[in-house]
Amino acid sequence: MSFTQFGQTIGLSPALLRAASELGWTIPTPVQVQAMPAILRGADVQAQAQTGSGKTGAFALPLLQALQGQAPYAPRRVRALVLVPTRELAAQVGEVLRSLAQHLPTPLKVAVVFGGVSINPQMMGLRGGADVVVATPGRLLDLVNHNALKLGAVSTLVLDEADRLLDLGFADELAAVLALLPAQRQNLLFSATFDGAVHKLADGLLREPVKIAVESTPELDPIILQRAIAVDTSKRTQLLRHLFKTEGWTRVLVFVATKYAAEIVSEKLYKAGIFATPFHGELSQGARTQVIEEFKAERWEVVVTTDLASRGIDIAQLPVVVNYDLPRSATDYIHRIGRTGRAGQSGQAISFVTADAEAHFQLIEKRQNLSLPREQIAGFEPTEVETTALAAAAASAGAGNGGIKGKRPSKKDKLRAVGKLPSLGG
């Protein structure tokens, strides 16, 4: 069934279906098929779906359909509230909502608010109220405290990427927001994962929800070639430069562990003649927006980022993702590599596996049912062995002699081993 046929079946307006068609939505995704009818009839929804599954459309279209049938917004009143964990996701969700609403006979006002920028323009933008507010929790509470908006008329609450909201420490802000909302409302909770904290949030928030779980299947999985390359820690940047030139890459998203690493690695690449730039949470919002827009326009060849870019950023036809540093968890691994192979396109995801990271990567493989061969690139064959093996060798070499000369880790090595300092390649 086409998206238009599905939309007509569940009662979406021609204006919304026209906008969805202009966005290239031709076939409804499984989460849309299951969630949209339930949302349209006013039910609470608990949905678990993988990244890139179309969940924004799953709540955006029914939300806009419902708002068309309600009275227009009143000063400082908000009718629908979408809470998201990051500025980038707020901007993306707001863009989708505005695109879908563009042909509606009664215009709807969508306001997007987040921290990291001046609050005054956002307060000005909320004058006269808004039909939908897409917000990060902290900035939303700031605006409430400035009397720029009121939440007592919210009829629908959406928590998008609820797991990430909790991961980023928004639990207290969420509780404060919920206390300001009316008791009678529709609640929609979307999350890629459902651990204990998310389940607890769902149990306290949702009333007899329709539960949806869209499992990852070969038919739904993006077409991503996953590779693991064994390399010494000190050779990773050189290997990255080598691969960029020999593999003919045009755009690459490189994930590192820290903002410091993002700055250093991008600087080394830039000095080597590759147009690379960092992307992390300490950049201003204006700078972050500019980097993403320029990357989409192919003005940057490489963006070196922290996990800030692992969710909520959709870059069409991004061919390659590189895990320069491995992610902390198997879930983060999936979100990272999910930046490529989107919208039916194929992509490539490469992980640099150092001796010290081998055990961690094996755990990621186990959790994701993977078994990737460890490639070795000529000229970059690894010589390092795991630090724990070195320590054992030092201990067995003879007690009290201080270990093997030249193999004892320095103070910086010890700090890097516990994550206090980044491990950087040349």
Number of C-alpha atoms within 10 A of each C-alpha: 9 11 19 19 15 16 22 13 10 15 13 21 16 14 16 22 21 17 20 21 15 12 12 10 18 14 15 20 18 18 23 21 16 19 24 23 18 18 23 18 11 17 19 24 26 25 25 22 20 21 23 21 23 17 24 18 22 23 24 21 25 25 21 23 18 17 19 18 9 10 9 17 18 14 14 18 22 25 23 24 24 23 23 24 26 23 23 21 22 23 21 16 22 23 14 17 24 19 15 23 25 15 16 17 9 12 13 20 19 21 22 22 25 25 17 14 13 10 15 12 10 17 16 10 16 23 14 14 22 24 23 27 25 25 26 24 25 18 18 24 19 15 19 16 11 12 11 22 23 18 20 15 18 22 19 24 22 22 19 25 25 24 22 18 22 17 13 10 11 17 15 12 18 19 12 14 17 14 12 15 18 13 11 10 18 20 22 25 26 23 22 22 18 18 10 10 14 19 14 11 18 20 13 9 17 18 15 11 19 16 14 16 17 16 13 13 8 8 7 15 17 23 18 20 14 17 16 19 21 23 23 20 22 15 17 24 19 16 20 17 15 14 13 18 12 8 8 8 13 14 22 22 28 29 27 24 20 18 21 15 23 23 18 18 26 23 17 17 19 15 10 12 9 17 16 26 21 22 25 19 17 10 14 13 17 10 13 17 16 12 19 20 14 12 21 17 10 13 14 19 19 25 24 26 26 23 21 17 24 21 21 23 15 20 17 13 17 22 21 24 26 23 20 26 23 23 23 13 13 18 14 16 21 17 20 26 27 24 28 28 25 23 16 12 14 16 21 20 24 18 24 25 26 26 20 17 16 17 13 18 23 15 14 22 15 12 12 13 9 12 13 13 11 15 14 13 14 6 9 16 14 18 11 15 13 13 18 11 12 17 16 11 14 18 15 11 13 11 9 7 10 11 18 15 8 7 12 15 13 10 9 12 16 14 14 14 15 9 12 11 16 19 19 19 18 12
